[in-house]
Amino acid sequence: MPTTQAADPLIDLASVTLSLSGNAGRVDILRGIDLRVMRGETVGLIGPSGSGKSSLLMVMGGLERASSGQVRALGQDLSALNEDALARFRRDHMGVVFQSFHLIPTMTALENVATPLELAGDRDAFDKAAEELRSVGLGARLDHYPAQMSGGEQQRVALARAAAPRPDILLADEPTGNLDGTTGEAIMDMLFGLRDRGATLVLVTHAPELAARCDRVVGLRDGLLDPDSAAAARAEAAE
């Protein structure tokens, strides 16, 4: 796999489009996105519902294939990888946090966090998973199932699962969207704490306070980059 120099973008999107076909015909979701994310950056993706934020995040992670253009991460052309190779790349280099948690309901918190480590062949998967859960304040919840935990606790499990493999890139889609203000603030602190481990963060958010903590805010509207909405977000955060 090609090496990435510190001055090179960690994520590099060039002329990326995404179109999906449905009963109503073709829908153009992304319409030519050029975006670079540098190593160690935190980037907030903002914009109205339906603007393409979550789709852009999924394209960055190889969870959705671009219809055209080029998506590179860590110097690797993701469009050149088949599904198995993409899964291995995400396993080795990426963590993803979804708004709806996506925990496995039949697994305990410990098992949920240990699973990606086990898949990567880590012999200390359960010890590392326990350590990660303790770091997010869930040391007493290791053996609890998702249904036995609050939404905030489930999101912390999801964050621990994404962070445990020490990913180069962490993608988060509305990570505080389902949480109350106090819990959301705690999750934000945990997310930005991952930078100390060397993670590069890309976050989709509607929350001005979360966008304000990012190094850079990127606005989207109708599948295109929208500098005006990014400037408005910065102004709102400064008030």
Disulfide bonds with the S-S distance in Angstrom:
none
